[in-house]
Amino acid sequence: MPREITRSSRLEARLPADTLSIIKRAAELQGRSLSDFVVAAAQEMAMRTIEESNVIRMSLEDQRRFIDLLINPTAPNQALQNAAKAHADLIQSQ
């Protein structure tokens, strides 16, 4: 059974006439209404933006350094040792 879509929010935008013409033409080519086309395009771009924000991009040198640190980690410094002890003490006291 298809789910009915309830539209309860509104979005307005002002744009140049030539931009509107391009968007209308693209909507026509896909056989969609202007609203459906704009909503679908905005949703697709939003999802792509969110997905891309979860990707870590590193230069080749940064990748090599990262892998090297995973393979050959440095010894914990005093501050990290103190933090680990404080955490252990906190957990054990509960």
FIMAR-225781 format. One record per residue (C-alpha): residue number from 1; z, x, y; residue in three letters. Coordinates in steps of 0.05 Angstrom, whole numbers, plus 5000, padded with zeros to 4 digits. Layout:
(NUM (Z X Y) "ALA")
...
REM end
This chain:
(1 (5000 5000 5000) "MET")
(2 (4979 5033 5066) "PRO")
(3 (5034 5045 5115) "ARG")
(4 (5027 5011 5183) "GLU")
(5 (5030 5060 5241) "ILE")
(6 (5072 5036 5299) "THR")
(7 (5055 5067 5365) "ARG")
(8 (5113 5064 5413) "SER")
(9 (5104 5125 5458) "SER")
(10 (5054 5138 5512) "ARG")
(11 (5023 5202 5539) "LEU")
(12 (4983 5205 5602) "GLU")
(13 (4941 5262 5629) "ALA")
(14 (4896 5274 5689) "ARG")
(15 (4836 5317 5676) "LEU")
(16 (4770 5335 5708) "PRO")
(17 (4711 5288 5695) "ALA")
(18 (4672 5341 5658) "ASP")
(19 (4730 5354 5610) "THR")
(20 (4735 5279 5596) "LEU")
(21 (4661 5277 5582) "SER")
(22 (4666 5333 5531) "ILE")
(23 (4726 5300 5497) "ILE")
(24 (4690 5232 5495) "LYS")
(25 (4628 5264 5465) "ARG")
(26 (4669 5299 5411) "ALA")
(27 (4705 5234 5394) "ALA")
(28 (4638 5199 5388) "GLU")
(29 (4612 5253 5341) "LEU")
(30 (4672 5242 5296) "GLN")
(31 (4667 5167 5300) "GLY")
(32 (4736 5161 5330) "ARG")
(33 (4764 5127 5391) "SER")
(34 (4781 5172 5449) "LEU")
(35 (4856 5160 5438) "SER")
(36 (4852 5175 5363) "ASP")
(37 (4812 5238 5376) "PHE")
(38 (4860 5264 5429) "VAL")
(39 (4922 5248 5387) "VAL")
(40 (4892 5281 5325) "ALA")
(41 (4870 5343 5364) "ALA")
(42 (4938 5350 5398) "ALA")
(43 (4975 5341 5333) "GLN")
(44 (4932 5392 5297) "GLU")
(45 (4942 5443 5353) "MET")
(46 (5017 5429 5355) "ALA")
(47 (5023 5440 5279) "MET")
(48 (4982 5505 5284) "ARG")
(49 (5026 5530 5341) "THR")
(50 (5089 5515 5302) "ILE")
(51 (5062 5549 5239) "GLU")
(52 (5040 5610 5279) "GLU")
(53 (5109 5617 5310) "SER")
(54 (5137 5628 5240) "ASN")
(55 (5091 5687 5227) "VAL")
(56 (5115 5757 5244) "ILE")
(57 (5059 5802 5269) "ARG")
(58 (5069 5877 5266) "MET")
(59 (5025 5936 5280) "SER")
(60 (5007 5981 5222) "LEU")
(61 (5058 6032 5246) "GLU")
(62 (5112 5978 5251) "ASP")
(63 (5095 5955 5180) "GLN")
(64 (5102 6026 5154) "ARG")
(65 (5169 6035 5189) "ARG")
(66 (5194 5968 5163) "PHE")
(67 (5175 5985 5091) "ILE")
(68 (5205 6055 5098) "ASP")
(69 (5271 6025 5121) "LEU")
(70 (5271 5976 5063) "LEU")
(71 (5258 6032 5013) "ILE")
(72 (5303 6083 5046) "ASN")
(73 (5357 6045 5085) "PRO")
(74 (5402 6083 5132) "THR")
(75 (5476 6085 5118) "ALA")
(76 (5517 6032 5155) "PRO")
(77 (5547 6057 5220) "ASN")
(78 (5620 6048 5239) "GLN")
(79 (5608 5984 5277) "ALA")
(80 (5574 5952 5217) "LEU")
(81 (5629 5976 5171) "GLN")
(82 (5682 5946 5218) "ASN")
(83 (5643 5880 5221) "ALA")
(84 (5638 5877 5145) "ALA")
(85 (5713 5890 5138) "LYS")
(86 (5730 5837 5190) "ALA")
(87 (5685 5787 5154) "HIS")
(88 (5716 5803 5086) "ALA")
(89 (5786 5796 5115) "ASP")
(90 (5767 5729 5146) "LEU")
(91 (5738 5702 5082) "ILE")
(92 (5796 5726 5039) "GLN")
(93 (5847 5694 5085) "SER")
(94 (5818 5625 5074) "GLN")
REM end
